[in-house]
Structure formats: C-alpha cells, structure tokens
Amino acid sequence: VDKTIAEKLIADLGKAGHACWIDKVEIKGGDEWMQSITAGINNSYAFISLVSDDANRSTWVRREFLWAEYKQK
C-alpha cells in the first residue's frame, strides 16, 4: 500500500513540474544504502515523508526524517 501511494504522489508531483527521487531500486545495505539516502536528501529542496503504520515502525524512516529535518528540508 505504501508503495502505491508513493508512486501516485511522485507521478502527481512530476506532472506539476517537480523532479522526485525515491529509492525505487534495490540499493545494497550498509554504507552504500546510507550514502544513497543521505545524498538524495542533501540534494533535495524538499522532503516528504509518507506516514503509515509500517513507516512509523521503521527505524530507517525515522532516521531519514531526522536527517532531513537536520538539513532543514
């Protein structure tokens, strides 16, 4: 369900002229994953977090949100 909602949101934002980045490919775990996510947030002018039950239970989603907040996105 989260993936479907995210894909719809990305499509709508794209139609409105916003370039979007999401981890849609399988990034390997560990440092490579963390660097990819960090770079995605760092290179963005905005950050959107979809809040769902699954996301609320995810330590990684929480970390992404906190990093985006720290970077004032």
PDB file of N, CA, C and O in Angstrom, chain B, residues numbered from 101:
ATOM      1  N   VAL B 101       0.833  -1.192   0.000  1.00  0.00           N
ATOM      2  CA  VAL B 101       0.000   0.000   0.000  1.00  0.00           C
ATOM      3  C   VAL B 101       0.876   1.254   0.000  1.00  0.00           C
ATOM      4  O   VAL B 101       0.610   2.185  -0.760  1.00  0.00           O
ATOM      5  N   ASP B 102       1.917   1.295   0.840  1.00  0.00           N
ATOM      6  CA  ASP B 102       2.792   2.468   0.890  1.00  0.00           C
ATOM      7  C   ASP B 102       3.397   2.752  -0.482  1.00  0.00           C
ATOM      8  O   ASP B 102       3.463   3.904  -0.910  1.00  0.00           O
ATOM      9  N   LYS B 103       3.832   1.713  -1.162  1.00  0.00           N
ATOM     10  CA  LYS B 103       4.466   1.878  -2.466  1.00  0.00           C
ATOM     11  C   LYS B 103       3.486   2.476  -3.477  1.00  0.00           C
ATOM     12  O   LYS B 103       3.865   3.349  -4.258  1.00  0.00           O
ATOM     13  N   THR B 104       2.249   2.023  -3.471  1.00  0.00           N
ATOM     14  CA  THR B 104       1.236   2.529  -4.390  1.00  0.00           C
ATOM     15  C   THR B 104       0.974   4.013  -4.140  1.00  0.00           C
ATOM     16  O   THR B 104       0.889   4.798  -5.084  1.00  0.00           O
ATOM     17  N   ILE B 105       0.849   4.388  -2.891  1.00  0.00           N
ATOM     18  CA  ILE B 105       0.615   5.789  -2.534  1.00  0.00           C
ATOM     19  C   ILE B 105       1.810   6.642  -2.944  1.00  0.00           C
ATOM     20  O   ILE B 105       1.642   7.723  -3.509  1.00  0.00           O
ATOM     21  N   ALA B 106       3.008   6.160  -2.662  1.00  0.00           N
ATOM     22  CA  ALA B 106       4.220   6.905  -3.015  1.00  0.00           C
ATOM     23  C   ALA B 106       4.322   7.094  -4.524  1.00  0.00           C
ATOM     24  O   ALA B 106       4.649   8.186  -4.987  1.00  0.00           O
ATOM     25  N   GLU B 107       4.049   6.056  -5.287  1.00  0.00           N
ATOM     26  CA  GLU B 107       4.135   6.157  -6.746  1.00  0.00           C
ATOM     27  C   GLU B 107       3.116   7.151  -7.293  1.00  0.00           C
ATOM     28  O   GLU B 107       3.431   7.896  -8.221  1.00  0.00           O
ATOM     29  N   LYS B 108       1.916   7.181  -6.748  1.00  0.00           N
ATOM     30  CA  LYS B 108       0.887   8.141  -7.161  1.00  0.00           C
ATOM     31  C   LYS B 108       1.341   9.557  -6.832  1.00  0.00           C
ATOM     32  O   LYS B 108       1.214  10.455  -7.664  1.00  0.00           O
ATOM     33  N   LEU B 109       1.863   9.765  -5.642  1.00  0.00           N
ATOM     34  CA  LEU B 109       2.332  11.090  -5.238  1.00  0.00           C
ATOM     35  C   LEU B 109       3.461  11.559  -6.146  1.00  0.00           C
ATOM     36  O   LEU B 109       3.475  12.714  -6.571  1.00  0.00           O
ATOM     37  N   ILE B 110       4.401  10.681  -6.443  1.00  0.00           N
ATOM     38  CA  ILE B 110       5.523  11.031  -7.318  1.00  0.00           C
ATOM     39  C   ILE B 110       5.030  11.389  -8.720  1.00  0.00           C
ATOM     40  O   ILE B 110       5.514  12.344  -9.327  1.00  0.00           O
ATOM     41  N   ALA B 111       4.074  10.627  -9.227  1.00  0.00           N
ATOM     42  CA  ALA B 111       3.513  10.925 -10.546  1.00  0.00           C
ATOM     43  C   ALA B 111       2.840  12.292 -10.551  1.00  0.00           C
ATOM     44  O   ALA B 111       3.025  13.072 -11.485  1.00  0.00           O
ATOM     45  N   ASP B 112       2.069  12.584  -9.526  1.00  0.00           N
ATOM     46  CA  ASP B 112       1.384  13.880  -9.438  1.00  0.00           C
ATOM     47  C   ASP B 112       2.379  15.036  -9.304  1.00  0.00           C
ATOM     48  O   ASP B 112       2.216  16.075  -9.945  1.00  0.00           O
ATOM     49  N   LEU B 113       3.400  14.856  -8.478  1.00  0.00           N
ATOM     50  CA  LEU B 113       4.420  15.895  -8.331  1.00  0.00           C
ATOM     51  C   LEU B 113       5.186  16.093  -9.636  1.00  0.00           C
ATOM     52  O   LEU B 113       5.512  17.222 -10.004  1.00  0.00           O
ATOM     53  N   GLY B 114       5.473  14.998 -10.333  1.00  0.00           N
ATOM     54  CA  GLY B 114       6.151  15.090 -11.625  1.00  0.00           C
ATOM     55  C   GLY B 114       5.328  15.863 -12.635  1.00  0.00           C
ATOM     56  O   GLY B 114       5.875  16.674 -13.382  1.00  0.00           O
ATOM     57  N   LYS B 115       4.024  15.628 -12.675  1.00  0.00           N
ATOM     58  CA  LYS B 115       3.136  16.358 -13.589  1.00  0.00           C
ATOM     59  C   LYS B 115       3.112  17.846 -13.260  1.00  0.00           C
ATOM     60  O   LYS B 115       2.892  18.681 -14.137  1.00  0.00           O
ATOM     61  N   ALA B 116       3.340  18.170 -11.991  1.00  0.00           N
ATOM     62  CA  ALA B 116       3.359  19.573 -11.562  1.00  0.00           C
ATOM     63  C   ALA B 116       4.740  20.214 -11.762  1.00  0.00           C
ATOM     64  O   ALA B 116       4.939  21.375 -11.405  1.00  0.00           O
ATOM     65  N   GLY B 117       5.691  19.464 -12.330  1.00  0.00           N
ATOM     66  CA  GLY B 117       6.995  20.018 -12.653  1.00  0.00           C
ATOM     67  C   GLY B 117       8.086  19.810 -11.616  1.00  0.00           C
ATOM     68  O   GLY B 117       9.153  20.417 -11.710  1.00  0.00           O
ATOM     69  N   HIS B 118       7.833  18.964 -10.635  1.00  0.00           N
ATOM     70  CA  HIS B 118       8.836  18.703  -9.604  1.00  0.00           C
ATOM     71  C   HIS B 118       9.600  17.418  -9.917  1.00  0.00           C
ATOM     72  O   HIS B 118       8.996  16.383 -10.197  1.00  0.00           O
ATOM     73  N   ALA B 119      10.911  17.489  -9.869  1.00  0.00           N
ATOM     74  CA  ALA B 119      11.730  16.290 -10.024  1.00  0.00           C
ATOM     75  C   ALA B 119      11.728  15.561  -8.684  1.00  0.00           C
ATOM     76  O   ALA B 119      11.950  16.173  -7.639  1.00  0.00           O
ATOM     77  N   CYS B 120      11.480  14.268  -8.717  1.00  0.00           N
ATOM     78  CA  CYS B 120      11.395  13.495  -7.471  1.00  0.00           C
ATOM     79  C   CYS B 120      12.430  12.388  -7.468  1.00  0.00           C
ATOM     80  O   CYS B 120      12.779  11.836  -8.511  1.00  0.00           O
ATOM     81  N   TRP B 121      12.911  12.075  -6.283  1.00  0.00           N
ATOM     82  CA  TRP B 121      13.832  10.958  -6.094  1.00  0.00           C
ATOM     83  C   TRP B 121      13.258  10.051  -5.022  1.00  0.00           C
ATOM     84  O   TRP B 121      12.800  10.515  -3.978  1.00  0.00           O
ATOM     85  N   ILE B 122      13.287   8.776  -5.287  1.00  0.00           N
ATOM     86  CA  ILE B 122      12.850   7.781  -4.314  1.00  0.00           C
ATOM     87  C   ILE B 122      13.713   6.548  -4.510  1.00  0.00           C
ATOM     88  O   ILE B 122      14.157   6.257  -5.621  1.00  0.00           O
ATOM     89  N   ASP B 123      13.940   5.841  -3.443  1.00  0.00           N
ATOM     90  CA  ASP B 123      14.682   4.583  -3.520  1.00  0.00           C
ATOM     91  C   ASP B 123      13.772   3.528  -4.122  1.00  0.00           C
ATOM     92  O   ASP B 123      13.147   2.754  -3.397  1.00  0.00           O
ATOM     93  N   LYS B 124      13.695   3.498  -5.456  1.00  0.00           N
ATOM     94  CA  LYS B 124      12.859   2.514  -6.138  1.00  0.00           C
ATOM     95  C   LYS B 124      13.663   1.290  -6.555  1.00  0.00           C
ATOM     96  O   LYS B 124      13.099   0.224  -6.802  1.00  0.00           O
ATOM     97  N   VAL B 125      14.966   1.446  -6.632  1.00  0.00           N
ATOM     98  CA  VAL B 125      15.809   0.306  -6.983  1.00  0.00           C
ATOM     99  C   VAL B 125      16.316  -0.319  -5.700  1.00  0.00           C
ATOM    100  O   VAL B 125      16.291   0.306  -4.640  1.00  0.00           O
ATOM    101  N   GLU B 126      16.756  -1.505  -5.798  1.00  0.00           N
ATOM    102  CA  GLU B 126      17.277  -2.193  -4.620  1.00  0.00           C
ATOM    103  C   GLU B 126      18.709  -1.744  -4.362  1.00  0.00           C
ATOM    104  O   GLU B 126      19.644  -2.221  -5.005  1.00  0.00           O
ATOM    105  N   ILE B 127      18.868  -0.839  -3.435  1.00  0.00           N
ATOM    106  CA  ILE B 127      20.199  -0.398  -3.029  1.00  0.00           C
ATOM    107  C   ILE B 127      20.717  -1.418  -2.027  1.00  0.00           C
ATOM    108  O   ILE B 127      19.991  -1.842  -1.127  1.00  0.00           O
ATOM    109  N   LYS B 128      21.956  -1.804  -2.185  1.00  0.00           N
ATOM    110  CA  LYS B 128      22.544  -2.744  -1.242  1.00  0.00           C
ATOM    111  C   LYS B 128      22.572  -2.126   0.147  1.00  0.00           C
ATOM    112  O   LYS B 128      22.609  -0.903   0.286  1.00  0.00           O
ATOM    113  N   GLY B 129      22.554  -2.947   1.151  1.00  0.00           N
ATOM    114  CA  GLY B 129      22.534  -2.473   2.530  1.00  0.00           C
ATOM    115  C   GLY B 129      23.828  -1.827   2.954  1.00  0.00           C
ATOM    116  O   GLY B 129      24.779  -1.730   2.179  1.00  0.00           O
ATOM    117  N   GLY B 130      23.851  -1.390   4.187  1.00  0.00           N
ATOM    118  CA  GLY B 130      25.065  -0.847   4.775  1.00  0.00           C
ATOM    119  C   GLY B 130      25.392   0.543   4.311  1.00  0.00           C
ATOM    120  O   GLY B 130      24.508   1.367   4.074  1.00  0.00           O
ATOM    121  N   ASP B 131      26.688   0.793   4.183  1.00  0.00           N
ATOM    122  CA  ASP B 131      27.174   2.133   3.871  1.00  0.00           C
ATOM    123  C   ASP B 131      26.636   2.663   2.540  1.00  0.00           C
ATOM    124  O   ASP B 131      26.288   3.840   2.443  1.00  0.00           O
ATOM    125  N   GLU B 132      26.563   1.813   1.515  1.00  0.00           N
ATOM    126  CA  GLU B 132      26.088   2.264   0.205  1.00  0.00           C
ATOM    127  C   GLU B 132      24.655   2.780   0.307  1.00  0.00           C
ATOM    128  O   GLU B 132      24.323   3.814  -0.272  1.00  0.00           O
ATOM    129  N   TRP B 133      23.819   2.071   1.033  1.00  0.00           N
ATOM    130  CA  TRP B 133      22.429   2.478   1.205  1.00  0.00           C
ATOM    131  C   TRP B 133      22.356   3.812   1.943  1.00  0.00           C
ATOM    132  O   TRP B 133      21.640   4.723   1.525  1.00  0.00           O
ATOM    133  N   MET B 134      23.090   3.917   3.025  1.00  0.00           N
ATOM    134  CA  MET B 134      23.068   5.149   3.818  1.00  0.00           C
ATOM    135  C   MET B 134      23.577   6.335   3.001  1.00  0.00           C
ATOM    136  O   MET B 134      23.020   7.428   3.100  1.00  0.00           O
ATOM    137  N   GLN B 135      24.607   6.143   2.210  1.00  0.00           N
ATOM    138  CA  GLN B 135      25.141   7.222   1.385  1.00  0.00           C
ATOM    139  C   GLN B 135      24.146   7.648   0.313  1.00  0.00           C
ATOM    140  O   GLN B 135      24.004   8.839   0.036  1.00  0.00           O
ATOM    141  N   SER B 136      23.457   6.685  -0.289  1.00  0.00           N
ATOM    142  CA  SER B 136      22.467   6.999  -1.322  1.00  0.00           C
ATOM    143  C   SER B 136      21.303   7.792  -0.752  1.00  0.00           C
ATOM    144  O   SER B 136      20.878   8.782  -1.347  1.00  0.00           O
ATOM    145  N   ILE B 137      20.787   7.369   0.388  1.00  0.00           N
ATOM    146  CA  ILE B 137      19.676   8.071   1.027  1.00  0.00           C
ATOM    147  C   ILE B 137      20.121   9.466   1.466  1.00  0.00           C
ATOM    148  O   ILE B 137      19.409  10.443   1.235  1.00  0.00           O
ATOM    149  N   THR B 138      21.285   9.564   2.094  1.00  0.00           N
ATOM    150  CA  THR B 138      21.802  10.854   2.539  1.00  0.00           C
ATOM    151  C   THR B 138      21.981  11.804   1.364  1.00  0.00           C
ATOM    152  O   THR B 138      21.604  12.973   1.450  1.00  0.00           O
ATOM    153  N   ALA B 139      22.548  11.319   0.277  1.00  0.00           N
ATOM    154  CA  ALA B 139      22.747  12.153  -0.910  1.00  0.00           C
ATOM    155  C   ALA B 139      21.402  12.598  -1.477  1.00  0.00           C
ATOM    156  O   ALA B 139      21.253  13.751  -1.882  1.00  0.00           O
ATOM    157  N   GLY B 140      20.428  11.703  -1.508  1.00  0.00           N
ATOM    158  CA  GLY B 140      19.100  12.059  -2.006  1.00  0.00           C
ATOM    159  C   GLY B 140      18.485  13.189  -1.206  1.00  0.00           C
ATOM    160  O   GLY B 140      17.903  14.111  -1.777  1.00  0.00           O
ATOM    161  N   ILE B 141      18.607  13.127   0.106  1.00  0.00           N
ATOM    162  CA  ILE B 141      18.073  14.185   0.969  1.00  0.00           C
ATOM    163  C   ILE B 141      18.886  15.463   0.810  1.00  0.00           C
ATOM    164  O   ILE B 141      18.321  16.548   0.672  1.00  0.00           O
ATOM    165  N   ASN B 142      20.201  15.341   0.829  1.00  0.00           N
ATOM    166  CA  ASN B 142      21.075  16.516   0.724  1.00  0.00           C
ATOM    167  C   ASN B 142      20.846  17.289  -0.568  1.00  0.00           C
ATOM    168  O   ASN B 142      20.925  18.517  -0.577  1.00  0.00           O
ATOM    169  N   ASN B 143      20.563  16.584  -1.652  1.00  0.00           N
ATOM    170  CA  ASN B 143      20.411  17.212  -2.964  1.00  0.00           C
ATOM    171  C   ASN B 143      18.978  17.640  -3.264  1.00  0.00           C
ATOM    172  O   ASN B 143      18.675  18.037  -4.389  1.00  0.00           O
ATOM    173  N   SER B 144      18.112  17.565  -2.293  1.00  0.00           N
ATOM    174  CA  SER B 144      16.706  17.926  -2.474  1.00  0.00           C
ATOM    175  C   SER B 144      16.426  19.300  -1.904  1.00  0.00           C
ATOM    176  O   SER B 144      17.119  19.771  -1.003  1.00  0.00           O
ATOM    177  N   TYR B 145      15.398  19.936  -2.444  1.00  0.00           N
ATOM    178  CA  TYR B 145      14.952  21.195  -1.850  1.00  0.00           C
ATOM    179  C   TYR B 145      13.793  20.959  -0.895  1.00  0.00           C
ATOM    180  O   TYR B 145      13.400  21.863  -0.158  1.00  0.00           O
ATOM    181  N   ALA B 146      13.246  19.753  -0.903  1.00  0.00           N
ATOM    182  CA  ALA B 146      12.136  19.412   0.000  1.00  0.00           C
ATOM    183  C   ALA B 146      12.185  17.921   0.299  1.00  0.00           C
ATOM    184  O   ALA B 146      12.788  17.144  -0.441  1.00  0.00           O
ATOM    185  N   PHE B 147      11.549  17.540   1.380  1.00  0.00           N
ATOM    186  CA  PHE B 147      11.492  16.145   1.801  1.00  0.00           C
ATOM    187  C   PHE B 147      10.057  15.845   2.206  1.00  0.00           C
ATOM    188  O   PHE B 147       9.462  16.572   3.002  1.00  0.00           O
ATOM    189  N   ILE B 148       9.511  14.785   1.660  1.00  0.00           N
ATOM    190  CA  ILE B 148       8.164  14.363   2.020  1.00  0.00           C
ATOM    191  C   ILE B 148       8.263  12.987   2.642  1.00  0.00           C
ATOM    192  O   ILE B 148       8.859  12.076   2.067  1.00  0.00           O
ATOM    193  N   SER B 149       7.685  12.840   3.802  1.00  0.00           N
ATOM    194  CA  SER B 149       7.648  11.548   4.478  1.00  0.00           C
ATOM    195  C   SER B 149       6.207  11.070   4.512  1.00  0.00           C
ATOM    196  O   SER B 149       5.333  11.742   5.061  1.00  0.00           O
ATOM    197  N   LEU B 150       5.965   9.914   3.925  1.00  0.00           N
ATOM    198  CA  LEU B 150       4.633   9.324   3.994  1.00  0.00           C
ATOM    199  C   LEU B 150       4.525   8.581   5.316  1.00  0.00           C
ATOM    200  O   LEU B 150       5.312   7.678   5.599  1.00  0.00           O
ATOM    201  N   VAL B 151       3.568   8.959   6.102  1.00  0.00           N
ATOM    202  CA  VAL B 151       3.427   8.379   7.429  1.00  0.00           C
ATOM    203  C   VAL B 151       2.351   7.301   7.385  1.00  0.00           C
ATOM    204  O   VAL B 151       1.181   7.571   7.115  1.00  0.00           O
ATOM    205  N   SER B 152       2.773   6.097   7.653  1.00  0.00           N
ATOM    206  CA  SER B 152       1.870   4.955   7.697  1.00  0.00           C
ATOM    207  C   SER B 152       2.259   4.104   8.902  1.00  0.00           C
ATOM    208  O   SER B 152       3.267   4.378   9.554  1.00  0.00           O
ATOM    209  N   ASP B 153       1.483   3.094   9.196  1.00  0.00           N
ATOM    210  CA  ASP B 153       1.836   2.208  10.304  1.00  0.00           C
ATOM    211  C   ASP B 153       3.203   1.565  10.075  1.00  0.00           C
ATOM    212  O   ASP B 153       4.019   1.487  10.994  1.00  0.00           O
ATOM    213  N   ASP B 154       3.451   1.106   8.844  1.00  0.00           N
ATOM    214  CA  ASP B 154       4.748   0.490   8.540  1.00  0.00           C
ATOM    215  C   ASP B 154       5.883   1.499   8.701  1.00  0.00           C
ATOM    216  O   ASP B 154       6.922   1.183   9.281  1.00  0.00           O
ATOM    217  N   ALA B 155       5.682   2.714   8.187  1.00  0.00           N
ATOM    218  CA  ALA B 155       6.718   3.739   8.290  1.00  0.00           C
ATOM    219  C   ALA B 155       6.986   4.105   9.745  1.00  0.00           C
ATOM    220  O   ALA B 155       8.136   4.300  10.139  1.00  0.00           O
ATOM    221  N   ASN B 156       5.934   4.197  10.535  1.00  0.00           N
ATOM    222  CA  ASN B 156       6.097   4.550  11.949  1.00  0.00           C
ATOM    223  C   ASN B 156       6.891   3.511  12.724  1.00  0.00           C
ATOM    224  O   ASN B 156       7.487   3.829  13.752  1.00  0.00           O
ATOM    225  N   ARG B 157       6.906   2.282  12.245  1.00  0.00           N
ATOM    226  CA  ARG B 157       7.656   1.213  12.914  1.00  0.00           C
ATOM    227  C   ARG B 157       9.089   1.105  12.399  1.00  0.00           C
ATOM    228  O   ARG B 157       9.886   0.343  12.946  1.00  0.00           O
ATOM    229  N   SER B 158       9.418   1.851  11.366  1.00  0.00           N
ATOM    230  CA  SER B 158      10.721   1.732  10.722  1.00  0.00           C
ATOM    231  C   SER B 158      11.749   2.669  11.340  1.00  0.00           C
ATOM    232  O   SER B 158      11.577   3.888  11.341  1.00  0.00           O
ATOM    233  N   THR B 159      12.809   2.088  11.859  1.00  0.00           N
ATOM    234  CA  THR B 159      13.915   2.892  12.382  1.00  0.00           C
ATOM    235  C   THR B 159      14.548   3.707  11.262  1.00  0.00           C
ATOM    236  O   THR B 159      14.936   4.855  11.474  1.00  0.00           O
ATOM    237  N   TRP B 160      14.655   3.122  10.067  1.00  0.00           N
ATOM    238  CA  TRP B 160      15.294   3.815   8.952  1.00  0.00           C
ATOM    239  C   TRP B 160      14.474   5.006   8.493  1.00  0.00           C
ATOM    240  O   TRP B 160      15.039   6.053   8.176  1.00  0.00           O
ATOM    241  N   VAL B 161      13.159   4.874   8.448  1.00  0.00           N
ATOM    242  CA  VAL B 161      12.311   6.008   8.075  1.00  0.00           C
ATOM    243  C   VAL B 161      12.489   7.133   9.088  1.00  0.00           C
ATOM    244  O   VAL B 161      12.584   8.301   8.711  1.00  0.00           O
ATOM    245  N   ARG B 162      12.535   6.791  10.350  1.00  0.00           N
ATOM    246  CA  ARG B 162      12.748   7.785  11.399  1.00  0.00           C
ATOM    247  C   ARG B 162      14.085   8.491  11.206  1.00  0.00           C
ATOM    248  O   ARG B 162      14.173   9.712  11.335  1.00  0.00           O
ATOM    249  N   ARG B 163      15.120   7.723  10.897  1.00  0.00           N
ATOM    250  CA  ARG B 163      16.445   8.319  10.682  1.00  0.00           C
ATOM    251  C   ARG B 163      16.444   9.256   9.463  1.00  0.00           C
ATOM    252  O   ARG B 163      17.033  10.336   9.502  1.00  0.00           O
ATOM    253  N   GLU B 164      15.783   8.832   8.389  1.00  0.00           N
ATOM    254  CA  GLU B 164      15.689   9.679   7.196  1.00  0.00           C
ATOM    255  C   GLU B 164      14.991  10.987   7.534  1.00  0.00           C
ATOM    256  O   GLU B 164      15.446  12.057   7.130  1.00  0.00           O
ATOM    257  N   PHE B 165      13.888  10.908   8.271  1.00  0.00           N
ATOM    258  CA  PHE B 165      13.151  12.099   8.653  1.00  0.00           C
ATOM    259  C   PHE B 165      14.025  13.031   9.493  1.00  0.00           C
ATOM    260  O   PHE B 165      14.062  14.238   9.250  1.00  0.00           O
ATOM    261  N   LEU B 166      14.721  12.477  10.469  1.00  0.00           N
ATOM    262  CA  LEU B 166      15.566  13.299  11.336  1.00  0.00           C
ATOM    263  C   LEU B 166      16.702  13.949  10.555  1.00  0.00           C
ATOM    264  O   LEU B 166      17.058  15.096  10.822  1.00  0.00           O
ATOM    265  N   TRP B 167      17.277  13.221   9.587  1.00  0.00           N
ATOM    266  CA  TRP B 167      18.344  13.805   8.760  1.00  0.00           C
ATOM    267  C   TRP B 167      17.781  14.946   7.919  1.00  0.00           C
ATOM    268  O   TRP B 167      18.405  16.003   7.819  1.00  0.00           O
ATOM    269  N   ALA B 168      16.626  14.750   7.322  1.00  0.00           N
ATOM    270  CA  ALA B 168      16.001  15.791   6.518  1.00  0.00           C
ATOM    271  C   ALA B 168      15.688  17.014   7.383  1.00  0.00           C
ATOM    272  O   ALA B 168      15.881  18.150   6.950  1.00  0.00           O
ATOM    273  N   GLU B 169      15.212  16.782   8.588  1.00  0.00           N
ATOM    274  CA  GLU B 169      14.933  17.891   9.491  1.00  0.00           C
ATOM    275  C   GLU B 169      16.234  18.626   9.846  1.00  0.00           C
ATOM    276  O   GLU B 169      16.265  19.857   9.856  1.00  0.00           O
ATOM    277  N   TYR B 170      17.273  17.899  10.127  1.00  0.00           N
ATOM    278  CA  TYR B 170      18.578  18.486  10.439  1.00  0.00           C
ATOM    279  C   TYR B 170      19.083  19.339   9.277  1.00  0.00           C
ATOM    280  O   TYR B 170      19.676  20.396   9.490  1.00  0.00           O
ATOM    281  N   LYS B 171      18.846  18.878   8.050  1.00  0.00           N
ATOM    282  CA  LYS B 171      19.279  19.601   6.854  1.00  0.00           C
ATOM    283  C   LYS B 171      18.273  20.685   6.440  1.00  0.00           C
ATOM    284  O   LYS B 171      18.431  21.322   5.399  1.00  0.00           O
ATOM    285  N   GLN B 172      17.252  20.883   7.255  1.00  0.00           N
ATOM    286  CA  GLN B 172      16.213  21.899   7.038  1.00  0.00           C
ATOM    287  C   GLN B 172      15.502  21.728   5.706  1.00  0.00           C
ATOM    288  O   GLN B 172      15.317  22.687   4.957  1.00  0.00           O
ATOM    289  N   LYS B 173      15.111  20.510   5.425  1.00  0.00           N
ATOM    290  CA  LYS B 173      14.373  20.202   4.180  1.00  0.00           C
ATOM    291  C   LYS B 173      12.888  20.164   4.452  1.00  0.00           C
ATOM    292  O   LYS B 173      12.098  19.922   3.539  1.00  0.00           O
TER     293      LYS B 173
END
